[in-house]
Amino acid sequence: MGCWTAYTVRLEDGSSWELDEKYGRWHLTGTDGPAGLVKRVLTDGRPVDGAPNTARSCRGIALDLATRRYRFYSCALDMPRAGISHRESMSLHQAATPGWEGWGVAYAWGGDEELRRLLFPGLPPEPAKTEAVEVNLASRDYWFVDWASDTRQITVRHDELIADTFAHATCLVSVITADATLTHWQLSNTIVPLLAHHGESLPSTLAASAPFPLAAEDAVTDGAVIDLRARRLRYWTTDTVSPGLVARVGATWPGWKVERLAWGHLGHLAAIGQHPDGLSMTDAELREAGWDDELITIRNRARDTLRTEPRRLLSPRVRVVDRS
């Protein structure tokens, strides 16, 4: 088995070339810009006949010399913790590297289909899967005591972030109501298929169950901020999300502004007006997860400049008891 990497290049004359190889490098390094990859694809690759043959690849690179755009992606297996902000940081680092001046550099969250559509924008979108998806609340065992809706207070055992240890969540959904109250749920779901299946009914489904505390960055890989008054839906995920699935989300949330939320959990906190202290991974934790110092610096700079929700939202209180 092993990973396959797809390389696709569109030249300035409009012709396209492709190369695929087992393993390979899914992002470019060094200071020689795109020239090295273009030379290798033209030497060892083949002209594209029809659409690029990227479907079997789980990671890849696309260069469009005509519009000076560069996209790259990998499967989630290549992502360290806080993977979304890691990829955002890599994009900024690459864009600032000598040789890439004037290029539009970004991580391709749409995976191989996004690479194909970069070079061939007229390709029809691949249909999204339409399987039913249940709302799977994360576990409340061992940590949850009570939810008082009148005072908006969650009572937990031992520590405010105890759910991060025992809930085994993958997804954080925060809902902002018309009266500026803020409530969170932790789920064992992948966010985009959930949004695509449930549509506007999701907030009501969640509201039928007691909420959860706000999850820390290293506890979840997916999330969404649903603003009912603004009819604005922002999501983030380490998973690849095809353009067809994004379109399906838009269709099941008619009249809503649907956006991918940049910077993952960091962007989530900014979107709900929460300070990252105690919730975001520290520099030491990021180093332990495989980050280098340059990417940490880029991430921290972005974290400190993210636009924060200006409204004063009423968050639930968390009460801690030492009840066994």
C-alpha positions as CSV (number, residue, x, y, z in Angstrom):
1,M,0.0,0.0,0.0
2,G,1.6,3.3,1.1
3,C,0.7,6.9,0.1
4,W,0.7,8.1,-3.5
5,T,1.5,11.7,-4.4
6,A,0.1,13.4,-7.5
7,Y,1.9,16.3,-9.1
8,T,0.0,18.4,-11.7
9,V,1.3,21.4,-13.6
10,R,-0.4,23.8,-16.0
11,L,2.1,25.7,-18.2
12,E,1.7,29.2,-19.4
13,D,0.7,28.0,-22.9
14,G,-2.3,26.2,-21.3
15,S,-1.0,22.6,-21.6
16,S,-1.0,20.4,-18.5
17,W,1.3,17.7,-17.3
18,E,1.1,15.1,-14.5
19,L,3.3,12.8,-12.5
20,D,2.4,10.4,-9.7
21,E,4.7,8.4,-7.5
22,K,4.5,6.3,-4.4
23,Y,5.3,8.3,-1.3
24,G,6.9,11.5,-2.7
25,R,6.7,15.0,-1.2
26,W,3.3,16.6,-0.8
27,H,4.7,20.1,-0.3
28,L,7.7,21.9,-1.8
29,T,10.8,23.0,0.2
30,G,13.9,24.9,-0.7
31,T,14.4,28.3,-2.2
32,D,14.3,27.5,-5.9
33,G,10.6,28.2,-6.3
34,P,8.5,26.0,-8.7
35,A,11.2,25.5,-11.3
36,G,12.5,22.2,-9.9
37,L,9.1,20.5,-9.8
38,V,8.2,21.8,-13.2
39,K,11.4,20.3,-14.7
40,R,10.8,16.9,-13.0
41,V,7.2,16.7,-14.1
42,L,8.1,17.6,-17.7
43,T,11.0,15.1,-17.7
44,D,9.3,12.1,-15.9
45,G,5.6,12.8,-16.3
46,R,3.1,12.8,-19.1
47,P,0.7,15.2,-20.8
48,V,-2.7,15.2,-19.3
49,D,-5.2,13.5,-21.6
50,G,-8.7,14.6,-20.4
51,A,-8.7,15.1,-16.6
52,P,-5.7,14.5,-14.4
53,N,-5.3,11.0,-13.0
54,T,-5.2,12.0,-9.3
55,A,-8.0,9.9,-7.9
56,R,-5.8,7.2,-6.3
57,S,-3.5,9.7,-4.6
58,C,-4.0,10.7,-1.0
59,R,-1.8,13.8,-1.3
60,G,-0.6,16.1,-4.0
61,I,0.7,19.4,-5.4
62,A,-0.7,21.5,-8.2
63,L,1.1,24.5,-9.9
64,D,-0.7,26.8,-12.3
65,L,2.0,28.9,-14.0
66,A,-0.6,30.9,-15.9
67,T,-2.2,32.3,-12.8
68,R,0.7,31.7,-10.4
69,R,-1.2,29.6,-8.0
70,Y,0.2,26.8,-5.8
71,R,-1.9,24.3,-3.9
72,F,-0.8,21.3,-1.8
73,Y,-2.6,18.7,0.4
74,S,-2.1,15.5,2.4
75,C,-4.2,13.0,4.1
76,A,-5.0,13.5,7.8
77,L,-2.4,10.8,8.7
78,D,0.3,13.4,7.9
79,M,-1.1,16.0,10.3
80,P,0.2,16.7,13.8
81,R,-2.0,17.9,16.5
82,A,-3.6,21.3,15.8
83,G,-3.3,20.2,12.2
84,I,-5.4,23.0,10.7
85,S,-3.3,25.8,12.0
86,H,-0.2,23.8,11.1
87,R,-1.3,23.7,7.4
88,E,-2.2,27.4,7.5
89,S,1.2,28.2,9.0
90,M,2.9,26.1,6.3
91,S,1.1,28.1,3.6
92,L,2.2,31.4,5.0
93,H,5.8,30.1,5.4
94,Q,5.9,28.8,1.8
95,A,4.5,32.1,0.4
96,A,7.2,34.0,2.2
97,T,10.0,31.8,0.9
98,P,12.3,33.3,-1.8
99,G,11.2,32.2,-5.2
100,W,7.5,32.3,-4.4
101,E,7.0,36.1,-4.7
102,G,3.7,36.9,-6.4
103,W,2.3,33.4,-6.0
104,G,-1.0,32.6,-4.4
105,V,-0.1,29.8,-2.0
106,A,-2.7,27.8,0.0
107,Y,-3.5,24.4,1.4
108,A,-6.0,22.5,-0.7
109,W,-8.7,21.5,1.8
110,G,-10.7,20.1,-1.1
111,G,-8.0,17.4,-1.8
112,D,-7.3,15.9,-5.2
113,E,-10.6,17.3,-6.6
114,E,-9.5,20.8,-5.7
115,L,-6.2,20.2,-7.5
116,R,-7.9,19.0,-10.6
117,R,-10.3,21.9,-10.6
118,L,-7.5,24.4,-10.2
119,L,-6.1,23.3,-13.5
120,F,-9.4,22.5,-15.2
121,P,-12.1,24.7,-13.7
122,G,-14.6,23.5,-16.2
123,L,-14.6,19.9,-14.8
124,P,-18.1,18.9,-13.4
125,P,-18.1,18.5,-9.7
126,E,-18.1,15.0,-8.4
127,P,-21.4,14.1,-6.6
128,A,-21.3,14.1,-2.8
129,K,-22.3,11.0,-0.8
130,T,-25.7,11.3,0.7
131,E,-25.6,8.8,3.6
132,A,-27.6,9.4,6.8
133,V,-25.5,10.7,9.7
134,E,-26.7,10.5,13.3
135,V,-25.8,13.2,15.9
136,N,-23.5,11.3,18.2
137,L,-23.0,13.2,21.5
138,A,-19.7,12.5,23.2
139,S,-19.7,10.5,26.4
140,R,-20.9,12.1,29.7
141,D,-19.6,9.2,31.8
142,Y,-17.3,10.1,34.8
143,W,-17.4,13.9,34.4
144,F,-20.9,15.2,34.0
145,V,-23.1,16.1,37.0
146,D,-25.8,18.5,36.0
147,W,-27.1,21.2,33.6
148,A,-29.2,24.0,35.1
149,S,-30.8,25.8,32.1
150,D,-32.3,28.6,34.2
151,T,-28.9,29.7,35.4
152,R,-27.0,28.3,32.4
153,Q,-24.6,26.4,34.6
154,I,-22.9,23.1,33.8
155,T,-21.7,21.2,36.9
156,V,-18.7,18.8,36.3
157,R,-16.4,16.8,38.4
158,H,-12.8,17.7,39.3
159,D,-11.8,20.2,36.6
160,E,-13.3,22.6,34.0
161,L,-11.7,20.7,31.2
162,I,-12.4,17.2,32.6
163,A,-14.7,16.4,29.6
164,D,-11.6,16.6,27.3
165,T,-10.2,13.6,29.1
166,F,-13.3,11.4,29.3
167,A,-15.8,12.6,26.6
168,H,-13.6,11.3,23.7
169,A,-15.0,13.9,21.4
170,T,-13.8,14.7,17.9
171,C,-16.0,17.7,17.2
172,L,-17.0,21.0,18.9
173,V,-20.2,22.8,17.8
174,S,-20.9,26.3,19.3
175,V,-24.3,27.9,18.7
176,I,-24.9,31.6,19.0
177,T,-28.6,32.3,19.5
178,A,-30.6,35.5,18.5
179,D,-30.3,36.8,22.1
180,A,-26.5,36.4,22.0
181,T,-26.3,33.4,24.3
182,L,-23.5,30.9,23.5
183,T,-23.7,27.1,24.0
184,H,-21.4,24.3,23.1
185,W,-21.7,20.6,22.3
186,Q,-19.0,18.0,21.9
187,L,-19.7,15.2,19.4
188,S,-18.2,12.1,18.1
189,N,-18.8,13.1,14.5
190,T,-17.0,14.5,11.4
191,I,-18.5,17.9,11.0
192,V,-19.1,18.4,7.3
193,P,-21.2,15.2,6.6
194,L,-23.2,16.1,9.8
195,L,-23.9,19.6,8.5
196,A,-24.7,18.3,5.0
197,H,-27.3,15.8,6.3
198,H,-29.1,17.7,9.1
199,G,-29.0,21.2,7.7
200,E,-30.8,23.9,9.7
201,S,-32.4,21.4,12.1
202,L,-29.0,20.7,13.7
203,P,-29.1,23.5,16.3
204,S,-32.6,22.4,17.5
205,T,-31.5,18.8,17.7
206,L,-28.5,19.8,19.8
207,A,-30.6,22.0,22.1
208,A,-32.7,19.0,23.1
209,S,-29.6,17.7,25.1
210,A,-27.6,19.2,27.9
211,P,-24.6,21.2,26.6
212,F,-20.9,20.6,27.2
213,P,-18.0,22.8,28.4
214,L,-15.8,24.4,25.7
215,A,-13.2,21.9,24.4
216,A,-9.5,22.7,24.4
217,E,-7.6,22.6,21.1
218,D,-5.9,19.2,21.5
219,A,-9.2,17.5,22.3
220,V,-11.0,17.9,18.9
221,T,-10.2,17.9,15.2
222,D,-13.5,19.3,13.8
223,G,-15.8,22.1,14.7
224,A,-18.5,24.6,13.7
225,V,-19.8,28.0,14.8
226,I,-23.5,28.4,14.0
227,D,-24.8,32.0,14.4
228,L,-28.6,31.9,14.2
229,R,-29.2,35.6,14.0
230,A,-26.7,36.3,11.3
231,R,-27.5,33.0,9.5
232,R,-23.8,32.3,9.3
233,L,-22.2,28.9,9.4
234,R,-18.5,28.5,9.8
235,Y,-16.9,25.0,9.9
236,W,-13.4,23.6,10.3
237,T,-12.0,20.0,9.9
238,T,-8.7,18.2,9.3
239,D,-10.6,16.0,6.8
240,T,-10.5,16.6,3.1
241,V,-13.8,18.1,2.0
242,S,-14.7,17.9,-1.7
243,P,-16.3,20.8,-3.5
244,G,-19.3,18.7,-4.1
245,L,-19.8,18.1,-0.3
246,V,-19.3,21.8,0.3
247,A,-22.1,22.5,-2.2
248,R,-24.3,20.0,-0.5
249,V,-23.9,21.9,2.8
250,G,-24.9,25.1,1.1
251,A,-28.0,23.4,-0.3
252,T,-29.1,22.1,3.1
253,W,-28.5,25.5,4.7
254,P,-30.4,27.7,2.2
255,G,-30.0,31.4,2.8
256,W,-27.0,30.9,5.1
257,K,-23.5,32.2,4.6
258,V,-21.4,29.0,4.7
259,E,-17.6,29.3,5.1
260,R,-14.6,27.3,6.0
261,L,-13.2,28.7,9.2
262,A,-9.5,29.4,8.9
263,W,-7.0,28.4,11.7
264,G,-9.3,25.7,13.1
265,H,-9.7,25.8,16.9
266,L,-7.9,29.2,17.0
267,G,-10.4,30.6,14.6
268,H,-13.3,29.0,16.5
269,L,-12.3,30.8,19.7
270,A,-12.0,34.1,17.9
271,A,-15.4,33.6,16.3
272,I,-17.1,33.2,19.7
273,G,-15.0,35.9,21.5
274,Q,-13.1,33.5,23.7
275,H,-9.5,34.1,24.8
276,P,-7.2,31.2,23.9
277,D,-5.3,31.1,27.3
278,G,-5.7,27.6,28.8
279,L,-7.6,26.3,25.7
280,S,-4.9,26.5,23.0
281,M,-1.8,24.3,22.9
282,T,1.4,25.8,24.3
283,D,4.6,26.2,22.3
284,A,6.1,23.3,24.3
285,E,3.2,21.1,23.4
286,L,3.4,22.0,19.7
287,R,7.2,21.2,19.7
288,E,6.4,17.8,21.2
289,A,3.8,17.3,18.5
290,G,6.5,17.8,15.8
291,W,6.1,21.6,15.0
292,D,9.3,23.6,14.3
293,D,9.8,27.0,15.9
294,E,9.3,29.0,12.7
295,L,5.8,27.5,12.2
296,I,5.0,28.1,15.8
297,T,6.0,31.8,15.4
298,I,3.8,32.1,12.4
299,R,0.9,30.5,14.2
300,N,1.2,32.7,17.2
301,R,1.4,35.8,15.2
302,A,-1.8,34.8,13.4
303,R,-3.6,33.9,16.6
304,D,-2.8,37.3,18.1
305,T,-4.3,39.1,15.0
306,L,-7.4,37.1,14.3
307,R,-10.6,39.2,14.2
308,T,-12.6,38.5,17.4
309,E,-16.4,38.4,17.7
310,P,-17.3,41.9,18.9
311,R,-20.6,41.0,20.6
312,R,-20.5,40.2,24.3
313,L,-21.9,36.6,24.2
314,L,-23.4,35.0,27.3
315,S,-21.4,31.8,27.8
316,P,-22.5,29.0,30.1
317,R,-20.8,28.8,33.5
318,V,-18.9,25.7,34.6
319,R,-19.1,24.7,38.2
320,V,-16.6,22.2,39.5
321,V,-17.4,19.7,42.4
322,D,-15.3,16.9,43.8
323,R,-18.1,14.3,43.7
324,S,-17.1,10.7,43.2
